[in-house]
């Protein structure tokens, strides 16, 4: 390697209230795979979105091939030889592979009409170059996850880019499909391409990359040659040396857990999670910790009965004994605060009152069935609004007009009204200000003290440590560790990164 083909200098980007990138400088060379790693929120995707033209940087410079360039949008990035293979595959399932590959720029014939034959031929050549014999006329909905990922790669290669960015490309792939993708990336490296590989999985970095840049809080914490890397060194860079001590926040001393309220045994869902077993006990908060793509949200949705499972058992405490239930019955026993409150958790156009009572409508039926006892509904909702100090003008105010913190309190009020024995909170404070976060965390702790069995998921390691009595660590759909409340940040992150399980100890 001589001069870097790609050079990012002092790149900064701020969003309202957040400094996403703080003077980041990074170099990448032709014919190398550069790993880009960091904990959730470290700035990896934002940095690559700047390079890919998705967002504009506030300051800094980008050099490609020794020349300073101004990347204004994704089309501009493409013209500069940059291609992005996103984690979320943006394919149209009812269209063919060829149609998806050329959706933005179909080849035209001499009379400026779409040349379908040329599109099919070019598509076949692109797939053949990657070693795949897929038919260009096959519909996307007929393909598996691995083949769809290959279509994304082939589409990215259409313009013969010099820089390719892969953003968590293996999150939905099997081991066989992952190895097949790695072969393609090695081929691109051999052709002299510059490959930037974003991942949470250190074993993939050890297997595939030449160097790795570690991001922390929007800054480059360090750049290492992979042959010199260890799990311990990377974890320290990701966390910072000053952050390796155990923390106990709002929860204080560990609470005494009661009887098992929920028992999950051998739960499986093909391609998502496998052989998951754990217990939740009354009076405790269990933190489900894992990096993005680990399968944590998919797991709790299935446990709560929202998504199907292929095997395993779910049992709940009924009358002092664990009783096996079918997955679709879980929603009667488990309250789930979903990750996206605005899309999955609230009826934004409906009133605060209606949103609070949504999960308890069968209990609110009046004697004049099937009508709701509106007086009791309003009384119960008003009591919860007062208890949680929800800031509203009146009970009929549209919930979509409330602040994020008050919207989250409305969802919690819904489950307090229903009072299920198990409460699962997926990213309960995402997008909230510091004050609202503190209120929600205190509420979680109080619910546990009152005897609830609670599971919390959070992308922020500090938050999950502030409320949890023990931790379950999930990595690629498997529970890989169960840790006590005195576990350090370093130990939690190392478990989530697969320390001791990957290619290099």
C-alpha positions in Angstrom: 0.0 0.0 0.0 1.3 3.5 -0.9 -1.0 6.5 -0.9 -4.5 6.0 0.4 -7.2 5.8 -2.3 -9.8 7.2 0.1 -9.0 9.9 2.7 -11.5 11.4 5.2 -10.2 14.4 7.1 -11.8 16.0 10.2 -15.3 14.9 9.2 -17.9 16.4 11.6 -21.7 16.1 11.6 -24.3 17.2 14.2 -28.0 16.6 14.5 -30.3 18.5 16.8 -28.9 17.8 20.3 -26.4 15.2 19.1 -22.8 15.4 17.9 -22.8 12.3 15.7 -19.3 12.8 14.2 -16.5 14.8 15.8 -13.5 15.5 13.6 -13.1 12.0 12.2 -10.1 11.2 10.1 -9.8 7.9 8.3 -7.8 6.3 5.4 -8.5 3.3 3.2 -6.3 1.8 0.5 -6.9 0.1 -2.8 -6.9 -3.7 -2.5 -7.8 -3.8 1.2 -10.8 -4.5 3.4 -11.1 -2.0 6.2 -13.3 -3.0 9.1 -15.4 -0.3 10.7 -16.5 -1.3 14.2 -17.9 0.3 17.3 -20.7 0.0 19.8 -24.3 1.1 19.0 -24.4 4.8 18.3 -20.6 5.1 17.8 -21.1 6.9 14.4 -20.3 4.2 11.9 -23.4 4.4 9.8 -23.5 8.2 10.0 -19.9 8.4 8.7 -20.7 6.0 5.8 -23.9 7.9 5.0 -21.7 11.0 4.6 -19.4 9.1 2.2 -22.4 7.7 0.4 -24.1 11.1 0.0 -27.1 10.3 2.2 -26.3 13.1 4.6 -24.1 16.2 4.2 -21.2 16.7 6.5 -20.9 20.0 8.5 -17.2 20.3 8.0 -14.1 18.3 6.8 -13.0 17.0 3.5 -13.1 13.8 1.4 -10.3 12.9 -1.0 -10.7 10.1 -3.6 -7.6 9.1 -5.7 -5.8 12.2 -4.4 -8.5 14.7 -5.4 -10.8 16.5 -3.0 -14.4 15.8 -3.9 -17.8 17.3 -2.8 -20.4 14.6 -2.4 -23.8 16.2 -2.4 -26.2 13.2 -2.8 -26.2 9.4 -3.5 -26.1 10.0 -7.3 -23.1 12.1 -6.8 -21.4 9.4 -4.7 -22.2 6.9 -7.4 -20.6 9.1 -10.0 -17.5 9.2 -7.8 -17.2 5.4 -7.8 -18.8 4.7 -4.4 -21.4 1.9 -4.0 -23.3 1.1 -0.8 -24.6 -2.4 0.1 -27.1 -1.6 2.9 -28.1 -3.9 5.8 -31.8 -3.4 5.0 -32.2 -4.8 1.5 -34.2 -2.4 -0.7 -35.6 -4.8 -3.2 -39.1 -5.0 -4.8 -40.3 -8.6 -4.2 -42.7 -8.8 -7.1 -40.2 -7.7 -9.7 -37.4 -9.7 -11.3 -33.7 -9.6 -10.5 -33.0 -7.7 -13.7 -35.8 -5.2 -13.0 -34.5 -4.6 -9.5 -30.9 -4.2 -10.7 -31.9 -1.5 -13.2 -34.8 0.1 -11.4 -33.0 3.5 -11.4 -31.5 3.4 -14.9 -32.7 0.9 -17.4 -30.6 0.5 -20.6 -32.3 2.1 -23.6 -32.3 1.1 -27.3 -31.7 3.4 -30.3 -35.3 4.8 -30.1 -34.9 5.6 -26.4 -37.1 2.8 -25.2 -36.2 0.3 -22.4 -34.1 -2.5 -23.8 -35.2 -5.4 -21.7 -33.0 -7.9 -23.5 -29.9 -5.9 -22.8 -30.9 -5.5 -19.1 -31.3 -9.3 -18.8 -28.0 -9.9 -20.6 -26.1 -7.4 -18.4 -27.7 -8.8 -15.3 -26.6 -12.3 -16.2 -23.1 -11.2 -16.8 -23.0 -9.4 -13.4 -24.3 -12.4 -11.6 -21.9 -14.8 -13.4 -19.0 -12.5 -12.5 -19.8 -13.2 -8.8 -20.1 -16.9 -9.4 -23.9 -17.2 -9.3 -26.2 -18.9 -11.7 -29.4 -17.1 -10.8 -31.9 -16.4 -13.6 -32.2 -12.6 -14.2 -36.0 -13.3 -14.8 -36.5 -14.8 -11.3 -38.7 -12.8 -9.0 -37.1 -11.5 -5.8 -39.8 -13.1 -3.7 -38.6 -16.5 -4.9 -35.1 -16.0 -3.5 -33.7 -16.7 -0.1 -31.9 -14.1 2.0 -28.4 -15.1 0.8 -29.4 -14.8 -2.9 -31.1 -11.4 -2.3 -27.9 -10.2 -0.7 -26.0 -11.2 -3.8 -28.5 -9.3 -6.0 -27.7 -6.2 -3.8 -24.0 -6.8 -4.4 -24.5 -7.3 -8.1 -26.5 -4.1 -8.3 -23.8 -2.2 -6.5 -21.2 -3.4 -9.0 -23.1 -2.3 -12.1 -21.3 1.0 -12.3 -17.9 -0.6 -11.7 -17.3 1.3 -8.4 -13.8 1.6 -6.8 -15.1 2.0 -3.2 -17.7 -0.5 -1.8 -19.3 -0.1 1.6 -20.9 -3.1 3.2 -23.2 -2.2 6.2 -23.8 -5.3 8.4 -24.3 -7.5 5.4 -24.4 -10.8 7.2 -27.1 -10.0 9.8 -29.7 -12.2 8.0 -27.4 -14.8 6.4 -26.7 -18.4 7.3 -23.1 -19.6 7.8 -23.0 -21.0 4.2 -24.4 -17.7 2.7 -22.0 -15.7 4.8 -18.9 -17.6 3.6 -20.2 -17.2 0.0 -20.4 -13.4 0.5 -16.9 -13.4 2.0 -15.6 -15.1 -1.2 -17.1 -12.3 -3.2 -15.5 -9.6 -1.0 -12.1 -11.3 -1.3 -12.5 -11.3 -5.1 -13.3 -7.5 -5.0 -10.2 -7.0 -2.9 -8.1 -9.0 -5.4 -9.4 -6.7 -8.1 -8.0 -3.7 -6.3 -11.3 -2.4 -4.9 -11.4 -0.4 -1.6 -13.8 -2.2 0.7 -15.2 -0.8 3.9 -16.9 -3.4 6.0 -19.2 -2.3 8.9 -19.9 -5.0 11.5 -20.4 -5.7 15.1 -19.0 -9.2 14.8 -15.3 -9.4 15.6 -14.9 -12.9 14.3 -15.8 -11.5 10.8 -13.2 -8.8 11.2 -10.5 -11.4 12.0 -11.6 -13.5 9.1 -12.0 -10.9 6.4 -10.3 -7.6 7.2 -6.8 -6.2 6.8 -7.2 -3.3 9.2 -10.0 -2.2 11.6 -10.9 1.3 12.7 -12.7 1.5 16.0 -15.2 4.3 16.6 -16.5 5.6 19.9 -18.9 8.5 20.5 -18.4 9.9 17.1 -14.6 9.8 17.2 -11.9 7.4 16.0 -10.7 5.6 19.1 -7.9 3.8 17.2 -6.9 1.9 14.0 -5.3 -1.5 14.3 -3.9 -4.1 11.9 -6.0 -7.2 12.3 -2.9 -9.4 12.8 -2.2 -7.3 15.9 -5.8 -7.2 17.3 -7.2 -9.0 20.3 -10.8 -9.0 21.6 -9.6 -7.2 24.8 -7.8 -4.4 22.9 -10.9 -3.7 20.7 -13.3 -3.7 23.7 -11.1 -1.2 25.5 -11.1 1.0 22.5 -14.8 0.8 22.1 -15.5 1.6 25.7 -12.6 3.8 26.8 -10.3 2.8 29.6 -12.1 4.9 32.1 -15.4 3.0 31.5 -14.4 -0.5 32.5 -15.7 -0.5 36.1 -19.1 -1.9 37.1 -21.9 0.7 37.3 -25.2 0.7 39.3 -27.5 3.5 38.6 -31.1 4.0 39.4 -31.6 0.4 40.6 -29.0 0.6 43.4 -28.4 -2.7 45.2 -29.7 -5.8 43.6 -33.2 -6.7 44.4 -34.3 -10.1 45.7 -36.1 -12.0 42.9 -39.1 -14.1 43.6 -40.6 -17.1 41.8 -40.2 -17.7 38.1 -43.0 -16.0 36.2 -42.0 -16.8 32.7 -39.9 -19.8 31.4 -38.8 -20.0 27.8 -37.2 -23.3 26.7 -35.6 -24.2 23.4 -37.4 -21.4 21.4 -36.5 -21.5 17.7 -37.3 -19.5 14.6 -35.4 -20.5 11.5 -32.8 -18.0 10.4 -33.6 -15.7 13.3 -32.9 -17.3 16.7 -32.2 -20.8 17.9 -32.5 -22.9 21.1 -33.2 -19.9 23.4 -33.9 -20.6 27.0 -34.2 -18.3 30.0 -36.4 -17.5 33.0 -37.9 -14.2 34.3 -38.7 -13.9 38.0 -40.9 -11.6 39.9 -39.3 -8.5 41.4 -36.3 -8.3 39.0 -35.2 -6.5 35.9 -33.3 -8.6 33.4 -31.3 -6.7 30.8 -31.3 -8.3 27.3 -28.0 -7.0 25.9 -26.9 -7.4 22.4 -25.6 -5.3 19.5 -27.7 -4.4 16.5 -28.4 -7.5 14.4 -28.1 -9.8 17.4 -31.8 -10.9 17.2 -32.9 -9.3 20.5 -36.1 -7.5 19.1 -37.0 -10.5 17.0 -36.8 -12.7 20.1 -39.0 -10.7 22.4 -41.6 -10.2 19.7 -41.9 -13.9 19.4 -41.9 -14.4 23.2 -44.7 -11.9 23.4 -46.7 -13.7 20.7 -46.5 -11.1 18.0 -44.3 -13.2 15.6 -44.4 -17.0 15.0 -41.9 -19.6 16.3 -40.9 -22.9 14.8 -40.3 -24.8 18.1 -39.8 -24.6 21.8 -42.0 -23.9 24.8 -43.3 -20.9 26.7 -44.6 -21.3 30.3 -46.1 -18.8 32.7 -46.8 -18.9 36.4 -50.5 -19.7 36.9 -51.8 -20.4 40.3 -48.3 -20.9 41.7 -47.2 -23.4 39.0 -45.7 -23.0 35.6 -48.3 -23.6 32.9 -47.3 -24.2 29.3 -49.0 -21.8 26.8 -49.1 -21.6 23.0 -47.1 -18.7 21.6 -50.2 -16.9 20.4 -51.5 -16.9 24.0 -48.5 -15.1 25.3 -50.0 -11.7 24.6 -52.5 -12.4 27.4 -49.7 -12.7 29.9 -46.9 -10.4 28.5 -47.0 -6.7 28.0 -44.6 -5.5 25.2 -43.5 -1.9 24.8 -42.3 -2.1 21.2 -39.1 -0.6 19.8 -40.9 1.9 17.6 -43.6 3.6 19.6 -45.0 5.7 16.8 -45.5 2.9 14.3 -46.1 -0.1 16.5 -47.1 1.2 19.9 -49.6 4.1 19.5 -52.7 5.1 17.6 -51.4 8.6 17.0 -54.7 10.1 15.9 -56.6 8.6 18.8 -57.0 10.1 22.3 -54.8 9.6 25.3 -57.8 7.8 26.9 -58.2 5.4 24.0 -54.6 4.6 23.9 -54.3 3.8 27.6 -57.3 1.5 27.6 -56.4 -0.3 24.3 -55.0 -3.4 25.9 -57.8 -3.7 28.5 -61.0 -3.4 26.4 -62.4 -6.8 27.4 -62.2 -5.7 31.1 -64.0 -2.5 30.4 -67.1 -3.9 28.9 -70.3 -2.6 30.5 -73.4 -4.5 31.4 -74.8 -3.4 28.1 -72.5 -5.6 26.2 -70.7 -5.0 23.8 -70.3 -1.4 24.8 -67.5 0.1 26.8 -68.0 1.4 30.3 -66.8 4.9 29.4 -67.1 6.3 32.9 -64.8 3.6 34.3 -62.5 3.9 31.3 -62.0 7.7 31.9 -61.6 7.2 35.7 -58.9 4.6 35.3 -57.1 6.5 32.6 -57.2 9.7 34.6 -55.7 7.9 37.6 -52.8 6.6 35.5 -52.2 10.1 33.9 -51.9 11.5 37.4 -49.7 8.6 38.7 -47.2 8.9 35.8 -47.5 12.7 35.6 -48.3 12.7 31.9 -48.5 16.2 30.6 -51.7 16.6 28.7 -54.4 19.3 28.2 -57.2 16.7 28.6 -58.0 13.0 28.2 -59.3 13.5 24.7 -56.1 15.1 23.4 -54.6 13.3 20.4 -51.6 11.2 21.6 -49.7 12.2 18.4 -49.5 15.8 19.7 -47.6 14.8 22.9 -43.8 14.9 23.4 -41.9 11.7 23.1 -41.5 11.2 26.8 -45.2 11.6 27.4 -46.1 9.2 24.5 -43.8 6.6 26.2 -45.6 7.1 29.5 -49.0 6.6 27.7 -47.8 3.2 26.5 -46.5 2.3 30.0 -49.9 3.4 31.4 -51.6 1.0 29.0 -49.7 -2.0 30.5 -50.1 -0.7 34.0 -53.8 -0.7 33.4 -53.7 -4.3 32.2 -51.2 -5.3 34.8 -49.6 -8.4 33.1 -47.3 -10.5 35.1 -44.4 -10.0 32.6 -43.4 -6.7 31.0 -40.9 -6.4 28.2 -39.6 -3.0 27.3 -37.8 -2.7 24.0 -35.8 0.6 23.8 -38.1 2.3 26.3 -36.2 5.6 26.3 -35.1 5.9 22.7 -35.3 9.5 21.5 -36.1 10.9 24.9 -34.3 13.8 26.6 -32.3 13.2 29.8 -35.1 14.1 32.1 -37.6 11.9 30.5 -35.1 9.0 30.4 -34.6 9.3 34.2 -38.3 9.2 34.8 -38.8 6.1 32.8 -35.8 4.4 34.4 -37.2 5.2 37.9 -40.5 3.8 36.8 -39.0 0.5 35.7 -37.2 0.1 39.0 -40.4 0.9 41.0 -42.4 -1.7 39.0 -39.8 -4.3 39.8 -40.0 -3.4 43.5 -43.7 -3.9 43.3 -43.2 -7.4 42.1 -43.3 -7.2 38.3 -41.0 -9.4 36.1 -39.4 -7.1 33.7 -37.0 -7.5 30.7 -35.4 -4.4 29.2 -33.6 -4.0 25.9 -31.5 -0.9 25.2 -28.8 0.1 22.7 -27.2 2.2 25.5 -25.0 0.0 27.7 -25.1 2.6 30.5 -28.9 2.6 30.6 -29.3 -1.2 30.7 -26.7 -1.3 33.5 -28.6 1.3 35.5 -31.7 -0.7 35.9 -30.8 -4.4 35.6 -30.3 -7.1 38.3 -28.8 -9.6 35.8 -28.1 -9.8 32.1 -28.8 -12.1 29.3 -26.4 -11.5 26.4 -27.6 -12.4 22.9 -25.4 -12.8 19.8 -26.8 -13.8 16.4 -29.9 -15.3 17.8 -28.4 -17.3 20.7 -28.1 -16.5 24.4 -24.3 -16.7 24.8 -23.9 -15.5 28.4 -25.9 -14.9 31.6 -24.1 -12.4 33.9 -24.7 -11.0 37.4 -25.4 -7.4 38.2 -21.7 -6.7 39.0 -20.6 -7.4 35.4 -18.5 -4.6 34.0 -19.2 -2.8 30.7 -16.1 -4.6 29.3 -17.4 -8.0 30.2 -20.9 -7.2 28.7 -19.5 -5.9 25.5 -16.9 -8.7 25.1 -19.7 -11.3 25.5 -21.8 -9.5 22.8 -18.9 -9.4 20.5 -18.2 -13.1 20.8 -15.0 -13.0 22.8 -13.7 -16.5 23.2 -16.0 -17.8 20.4 -14.4 -16.3 17.3 -11.5 -17.1 15.1 -9.0 -15.3 17.4 -9.0 -15.4 21.2 
